[in-house]
Amino acid sequence: MHKFPCDPSLRAEWIRLIARKDFVPTKNTRVCSDHFENSSFFEESQDLKSSRKGKRESNKLRRRVLKPTAVPTIFPGQPSYRTKHQNAERGTEATSSGRAQKEQTALFTLETEMFLENEVSTIAELKEKLQNFRIPKDYVLAEHESYLSFLYITHETHPAKLLASVFVEDSLSFKIAVNNVDVNTKKVSHLLNVENRITSCSELCNILAAVKSFCEISEVQENLQEFIESTIYSLQDLIKRNIANADLFTFIIEQLRLSFKSKHARVYSSDLMVTSFLWHMTSPSLYRLLSDFFALPTVRRLQQLSSGLTVKTSCVEQNYLARRTSDLSNAQKHVILMIDEIYTARRVEYDNGKFTGLDGDGNPSKTVLTFMVQSLACSYKDVVCIIPVATLTAALLREYFETVMMELRDLFIVQGICADNNPLNRYDICLKF
């Protein structure tokens, strides 16, 4: 039984079609469903579980609902002209939007069904639903009382060899082992919805496939490492025979060994540190390009090691000289200051975490400027200052001379200056003194 519609125009149409004289419906007036065609109804599910609403295996929990635009057109026992068949409404399936909506509904229903078949919450449910899934090849499932173990076994060797295993515990957490070595589960975290916990059968299959690829990569690395170790042994044997280009082969050996270590675990030789520093000084952009092809220290590491390479304002070791002159009398502290340049190879060395052989600007020095004192009253003599210089000029010599003189005034009484016949030393420092 159906109430009269509230819409005034539709309500008037119902009254016109019923055609009863002086008929005025009340709020309790009803019209039987026999007066409506089947096309005037649609079915509606009353299932409270949304995942089952799209299924049509059973008509249970469904009811017929009168469409809002339906009108009574069938009147049994009345003249035939009283019955007027209502034109069927045009379905939305014929339009592109209707077809798209239908496809979207079908996909949503299929997705929901697949999700329900895939989702697991207990290990017993995993055992049951896993029968409908195909696990990767060469895996053997071993069922235990409180856990499942998936064993990846290769039959290429005799006897067969266990390469990897995945253990799924009762809480659906899991552990991975490759070649009898535990693997951090974070390596497969991108395959999971919940960290370190399996929530579906497809997640487990993806993990098994990933572990299988770990074994293949590990096997390739082992073979490659064996080949490289054999190559290194041959190169070392050639170096012992004093062949040409021994330095080149030494560099290649170090690069091969460093290539198998992570950046944070590499230990570089002193020669490689010095070479890297010189390369970076020559061209920082080229050094960054070389770092993509060779195992080299990072730019930041080189900057940290060279950050303290500056000439100090106080270049005289005051504490050392104070101890050395503590037993000298005032007469013995009258000294001659001697200045000399020692030419060296442009060489940088790395030792104990520091670079040596650089001037104040971080350039390789080719001159060592040396200041020495000789007592006029005794045999005491000592070196008071050694300064590496890349390019020595008269102005720079005067600057260092004035600095040394200022710092020696509390330790010695300088009576004269002695320098060699280098034209650079003919500057007027003696006149100024």
Summary of the structure (lengths in Angstrom):
residues: 433
radius of gyration: 46.7
end to end distance: 125.2
largest distance: 151.3
contacts: 1030
relative contact order: 0.05
helix: 42%
strand: 21%
